[in-house]
Amino acid sequence: MSNRIVLIGHCFGKVPNWFDICLKTCEWNRNVDWLFFTDCLPERKTGENIRFVKISIADLKELIKAKTGTEPQIPDGFKVCDFRPAFGHVFEAYLQGRDFWGHCDFDIIWGDIRRFITDEMLDTFDVISSYPHTVVGSCTLYRNVPLISTLYRQNPYYREAFQAPWGCCFDELGQTMRHGYGFGKTVREFERAGKIKGFYQRLVGTDNCDDRDEKWIRQIEETYGEKTQRDPDFVWGPCVWQNGRLFFAGNRREIMSFHFKEYSVRHELFAPLPLRWRDDIVSFEVNESGFIFHHSTWPGQVAGFWERGASLFVRWMRQWIHALCGSNRGNAQRGHR
């Protein structure tokens, strides 16, 4: 494959309990490089296609300030998402020799990326999104050229987004910006002017429910003035990973990645104990109950059984404690009234 891709991720604070599993699916994509900026390093040695760069939020803030000429506000790790359109500029020193750079989330299971992102696509398009009609934060690729890497500057409100102390969703539609003018709109404007070419197709599965997706569709239609159509064969999770490939569990449709964002919002219940990759894992399923691993050896099967049992017990205890505390708070509030 002639085009080199690097996907950029970021995580600050504590890594989620499932990250080792997600990281292993990155390692399986040996023809894709990964660059993670974080203040928390993994406990084990990772594949040669993965590089971790240790950086604090304070140091990242200074780097963004020097590169963009803004006074960035980064109160927490979530705010870093707003700077994704500028990653090609901010991190250009790390992107030498790469034809495309992109950004991604941490709560993603990856299938065979280059089965979907082909050299023909990379030769043809400048922006490749894993969602119809718009760029998305979970996975979008950009050609590694100055025009694209500094395109964020063509958005009239990028300074406002970078300097706001709250998350603006600038890397997508700008849903929480006062003007609703995210980077996605800038990309589409340059496309219509014939300056760049974009590719938009649903390549990522999610655990999102239909009503949330309908809201997202309405936002796209309002922003771009385009009617969207849903793919009837694209169902919502769960999914199955098997030897580097990923499928919906229901209809076995292959997908490039699975974003379990709704599950991960409840991550303390979804994966209450740290999960570790075992070399005898041949496949696993991700659903609202967590990860279900399938081992090729009986010791692995026994270990997996006990790990899952312990995880379910801890999850049940936490649910019971949360319910009890919630009930007590409710009684206290009603008594106060």
C-alpha positions as CSV (number, residue, x, y, z in Angstrom):
1,M,0.0,0.0,0.0
2,S,1.6,3.2,-1.2
3,N,-0.2,5.7,1.1
4,R,0.8,6.0,4.7
5,I,-1.8,6.8,7.3
6,V,-1.4,8.0,10.9
7,L,-4.3,8.3,13.3
8,I,-4.0,10.6,16.3
9,G,-5.6,10.0,19.6
10,H,-5.5,11.7,23.0
11,C,-6.3,10.8,26.5
12,F,-5.6,12.7,29.8
13,G,-6.2,11.5,33.3
14,K,-6.9,7.8,33.7
15,V,-7.1,5.4,30.7
16,P,-10.4,3.6,30.6
17,N,-10.5,-0.1,31.7
18,W,-11.1,-1.4,28.2
19,F,-8.2,0.5,26.5
20,D,-5.9,-2.5,26.4
21,I,-8.5,-4.3,24.2
22,C,-9.0,-1.3,21.9
23,L,-5.2,-1.0,21.6
24,K,-4.8,-4.6,20.5
25,T,-7.3,-3.9,17.6
26,C,-5.0,-1.0,16.6
27,E,-2.0,-3.3,16.6
28,W,-3.8,-5.7,14.2
29,N,-3.9,-2.8,11.7
30,R,-0.2,-3.0,10.9
31,N,-0.5,-0.8,7.8
32,V,-1.8,2.1,9.8
33,D,0.3,4.1,12.3
34,W,-1.1,5.4,15.6
35,L,0.0,8.4,17.6
36,F,-1.3,8.9,21.1
37,F,-0.8,12.1,23.0
38,T,-1.4,11.4,26.7
39,D,-0.2,11.9,30.3
40,C,-0.8,8.2,31.1
41,L,1.2,5.6,29.4
42,P,0.2,1.9,28.8
43,E,1.4,-0.8,31.1
44,R,2.7,-3.1,28.4
45,K,4.8,-2.8,25.3
46,T,2.7,-2.1,22.2
47,G,3.1,-2.9,18.5
48,E,5.6,-1.1,16.3
49,N,2.8,0.8,14.6
50,I,1.8,2.5,17.8
51,R,3.7,5.4,19.4
52,F,2.8,7.2,22.7
53,V,3.9,10.7,23.3
54,K,3.8,11.8,26.9
55,I,2.6,15.3,27.3
56,S,0.7,17.2,30.0
57,I,-2.4,19.4,29.3
58,A,-0.3,22.4,30.2
59,D,2.4,21.6,27.7
60,L,-0.2,20.8,25.0
61,K,-1.8,24.1,25.7
62,E,1.5,25.9,25.1
63,L,2.1,24.0,21.9
64,I,-1.3,24.8,20.5
65,K,-0.8,28.5,21.5
66,A,2.5,28.6,19.6
67,K,1.1,27.0,16.5
68,T,-2.3,28.6,16.2
69,G,-1.6,32.0,17.7
70,T,-4.7,31.7,20.0
71,E,-5.1,31.6,23.8
72,P,-6.5,28.0,24.0
73,Q,-8.6,27.0,27.0
74,I,-8.3,23.4,28.0
75,P,-10.0,22.8,31.3
76,D,-10.1,19.0,30.7
77,G,-9.3,16.3,28.3
78,F,-12.6,16.5,26.5
79,K,-11.9,20.0,25.3
80,V,-9.0,18.7,23.3
81,C,-11.5,17.4,20.7
82,D,-12.1,21.0,19.5
83,F,-8.5,21.2,18.3
84,R,-8.6,18.1,16.1
85,P,-9.0,20.1,12.9
86,A,-5.6,21.7,13.7
87,F,-3.8,18.5,14.6
88,G,-2.0,18.4,11.2
89,H,-0.6,21.8,12.0
90,V,0.0,21.5,15.7
91,F,1.7,18.0,15.4
92,E,3.3,18.5,12.0
93,A,6.7,17.6,13.5
94,Y,5.4,14.0,14.2
95,L,3.7,13.6,10.8
96,Q,6.7,13.6,8.4
97,G,6.5,11.0,5.7
98,R,2.8,10.4,6.2
99,D,0.3,11.0,3.3
100,F,-2.7,11.3,5.6
101,W,-3.3,12.1,9.2
102,G,-6.5,11.7,11.1
103,H,-8.1,11.8,14.5
104,C,-10.0,9.1,16.5
105,D,-11.6,8.4,19.8
106,F,-10.5,5.9,22.5
107,D,-13.7,4.1,22.9
108,I,-13.5,2.4,19.5
109,I,-12.9,-1.2,18.4
110,W,-11.2,-1.4,15.0
111,G,-11.7,-3.8,12.2
112,D,-9.6,-4.0,9.1
113,I,-9.2,-0.3,8.2
114,R,-7.4,-0.7,4.9
115,R,-10.1,-3.0,3.7
116,F,-12.3,0.1,3.6
117,I,-9.8,2.9,3.1
118,T,-8.1,1.9,-0.1
119,D,-5.2,3.5,-2.0
120,E,-7.7,4.4,-4.8
121,M,-9.7,6.5,-2.3
122,L,-6.6,8.1,-0.8
123,D,-5.3,9.0,-4.3
124,T,-8.7,10.6,-5.1
125,F,-9.9,12.4,-2.0
126,D,-8.4,15.0,0.4
127,V,-10.9,14.4,3.3
128,I,-12.3,11.0,4.1
129,S,-15.0,10.7,6.8
130,S,-16.4,7.6,8.3
131,Y,-19.9,9.2,8.5
132,P,-22.2,10.5,5.7
133,H,-22.3,14.2,4.8
134,T,-19.9,15.5,7.4
135,V,-16.5,15.1,9.1
136,V,-16.8,13.4,12.5
137,G,-14.5,13.4,15.5
138,S,-14.5,9.6,15.9
139,C,-12.6,9.0,12.6
140,T,-11.8,11.4,9.8
141,L,-8.7,11.4,7.6
142,Y,-7.0,14.5,6.0
143,R,-4.4,14.8,3.3
144,N,-1.1,15.8,4.9
145,V,-0.6,19.0,2.9
146,P,-0.5,22.7,4.2
147,L,-3.8,23.6,2.6
148,I,-5.7,20.9,4.5
149,S,-3.6,21.1,7.7
150,T,-4.3,24.8,8.1
151,L,-7.8,24.8,6.7
152,Y,-9.2,25.3,10.2
153,R,-8.0,29.0,9.9
154,Q,-10.6,29.5,7.2
155,N,-13.4,29.0,9.7
156,P,-14.4,32.5,10.9
157,Y,-15.0,31.3,14.4
158,Y,-12.0,29.0,15.1
159,R,-10.5,31.4,17.6
160,E,-13.8,31.6,19.5
161,A,-14.0,27.8,19.6
162,F,-10.3,27.4,20.7
163,Q,-10.6,30.0,23.4
164,A,-14.0,28.9,24.8
165,P,-13.8,27.1,28.1
166,W,-16.4,24.6,27.1
167,G,-16.5,21.9,24.4
168,C,-17.8,23.4,21.1
169,C,-17.9,20.3,18.9
170,F,-15.8,22.4,16.5
171,D,-14.4,19.2,14.9
172,E,-17.9,18.3,13.7
173,L,-20.9,20.6,13.2
174,G,-20.2,23.0,16.0
175,Q,-23.3,21.9,17.8
176,T,-22.6,23.8,21.0
177,M,-21.1,26.9,19.3
178,R,-23.2,30.1,19.4
179,H,-23.0,30.3,15.6
180,G,-23.3,26.6,14.9
181,Y,-20.4,26.9,12.4
182,G,-18.2,23.9,13.0
183,F,-15.2,22.8,10.9
184,G,-17.4,20.5,8.9
185,K,-19.1,23.5,7.3
186,T,-15.7,24.9,6.3
187,V,-14.7,21.6,4.7
188,R,-17.9,21.5,2.7
189,E,-17.5,25.1,1.5
190,F,-14.1,24.4,0.1
191,E,-15.5,21.3,-1.6
192,R,-18.2,23.3,-3.3
193,A,-15.6,25.8,-4.4
194,G,-13.7,23.0,-6.1
195,K,-10.6,23.4,-4.0
196,I,-10.7,20.0,-2.3
197,K,-12.5,16.6,-2.6
198,G,-14.3,14.9,0.2
199,F,-15.6,11.3,0.7
200,Y,-18.4,10.6,3.2
201,Q,-19.7,7.1,3.9
202,R,-20.9,5.3,7.1
203,L,-18.0,3.0,7.9
204,V,-18.3,3.1,11.7
205,G,-20.9,1.2,13.7
206,T,-22.2,2.6,17.0
207,D,-24.3,1.5,20.0
208,N,-26.3,4.7,19.4
209,C,-30.1,4.4,19.6
210,D,-32.3,5.5,16.7
211,D,-33.7,8.7,18.3
212,R,-30.2,10.1,18.9
213,D,-29.3,9.3,15.3
214,E,-32.4,11.0,14.1
215,K,-31.3,14.1,16.0
216,W,-27.9,14.0,14.4
217,I,-29.5,13.6,11.0
218,R,-31.6,16.7,11.5
219,Q,-28.6,18.7,12.6
220,I,-26.8,17.7,9.4
221,E,-29.8,18.6,7.2
222,E,-30.1,22.0,9.0
223,T,-26.4,22.7,8.6
224,Y,-25.8,21.6,5.0
225,G,-29.3,21.9,3.6
226,E,-29.1,18.3,2.3
227,K,-31.6,15.5,2.7
228,T,-30.0,12.4,4.3
229,Q,-30.9,8.8,3.7
230,R,-30.4,6.0,6.2
231,D,-28.8,2.7,5.3
232,P,-31.4,0.1,6.2
233,D,-28.8,-2.6,6.5
234,F,-26.7,-0.6,9.0
235,V,-28.0,-1.7,12.4
236,W,-27.0,-0.6,15.9
237,G,-24.6,-2.8,17.9
238,P,-23.5,-5.2,19.3
239,C,-20.5,-6.2,17.3
240,V,-18.1,-9.1,17.0
241,W,-14.3,-8.8,16.4
242,Q,-12.6,-11.8,14.9
243,N,-8.9,-12.1,13.9
244,G,-8.7,-8.4,12.9
245,R,-12.1,-8.1,11.2
246,L,-15.3,-6.6,12.7
247,F,-18.9,-7.4,12.1
248,F,-22.3,-6.5,13.4
249,A,-23.5,-9.4,15.5
250,G,-27.0,-9.3,14.1
251,N,-26.6,-9.4,10.3
252,R,-22.8,-10.1,10.1
253,R,-22.2,-7.0,8.0
254,E,-18.6,-6.0,8.1
255,I,-17.7,-2.6,9.4
256,M,-14.4,-0.7,9.8
257,S,-14.9,0.3,13.4
258,F,-17.4,0.2,16.3
259,H,-17.8,3.2,18.5
260,F,-19.3,2.1,21.8
261,K,-19.8,5.6,23.1
262,E,-23.2,5.0,24.9
263,Y,-21.8,2.0,26.6
264,S,-18.6,3.8,27.6
265,V,-20.5,6.7,29.2
266,R,-21.4,4.1,31.9
267,H,-17.8,2.8,31.8
268,E,-17.6,2.1,35.6
269,L,-20.5,-0.3,35.1
270,F,-19.6,-1.4,31.6
271,A,-16.1,-2.4,32.5
272,P,-15.6,-2.1,36.2
273,L,-12.3,-4.0,36.3
274,P,-9.3,-3.5,34.0
275,L,-9.4,-5.8,31.0
276,R,-6.2,-7.3,29.7
277,W,-5.5,-8.8,26.3
278,R,-4.6,-12.5,26.2
279,D,-2.8,-14.0,23.3
280,D,-5.3,-16.9,23.1
281,I,-8.3,-14.6,22.4
282,V,-9.6,-15.4,18.9
283,S,-12.7,-13.3,19.0
284,F,-14.8,-11.2,21.3
285,E,-18.2,-9.5,21.3
286,V,-19.1,-6.0,22.6
287,N,-22.6,-5.4,23.8
288,E,-24.3,-3.4,26.6
289,S,-23.1,-6.0,29.1
290,G,-19.5,-5.5,28.3
291,F,-16.9,-7.6,26.5
292,I,-17.3,-11.4,26.0
293,F,-14.1,-13.1,25.1
294,H,-13.6,-16.4,23.2
295,H,-10.4,-18.2,24.0
296,S,-8.6,-20.9,22.0
297,T,-7.2,-22.7,25.2
298,W,-8.9,-24.1,28.2
299,P,-6.7,-22.1,30.7
300,G,-7.8,-18.9,28.9
301,Q,-11.4,-20.0,29.0
302,V,-11.2,-20.6,32.7
303,A,-9.4,-17.3,33.3
304,G,-12.0,-15.5,31.1
305,F,-14.8,-17.1,33.0
306,W,-13.5,-16.0,36.4
307,E,-12.6,-12.5,35.1
308,R,-16.1,-12.0,33.7
309,G,-17.7,-13.4,36.9
310,A,-15.7,-10.9,39.0
311,S,-16.5,-8.1,36.7
312,L,-20.2,-8.9,36.8
313,F,-20.1,-9.1,40.6
314,V,-18.4,-5.7,40.9
315,R,-20.8,-4.2,38.5
316,W,-23.8,-5.6,40.4
317,M,-22.4,-4.3,43.7
318,R,-21.9,-0.9,42.3
319,Q,-25.4,-0.8,40.8
320,W,-26.8,-1.9,44.2
321,I,-24.8,0.8,46.0
322,H,-25.8,3.5,43.4
323,A,-29.4,2.5,43.7
324,L,-29.2,2.6,47.5
325,C,-27.5,6.0,47.7
326,G,-29.9,7.3,45.1
327,S,-32.8,6.1,47.1
328,N,-31.5,7.7,50.3
329,R,-30.8,11.0,48.5
330,G,-34.3,10.9,47.1
331,N,-35.8,10.3,50.6
332,A,-33.7,13.1,52.1
333,Q,-34.8,15.5,49.4
334,R,-38.5,14.6,49.8
335,G,-38.1,14.9,53.6
336,H,-36.5,18.3,53.2
337,R,-39.4,19.5,51.1
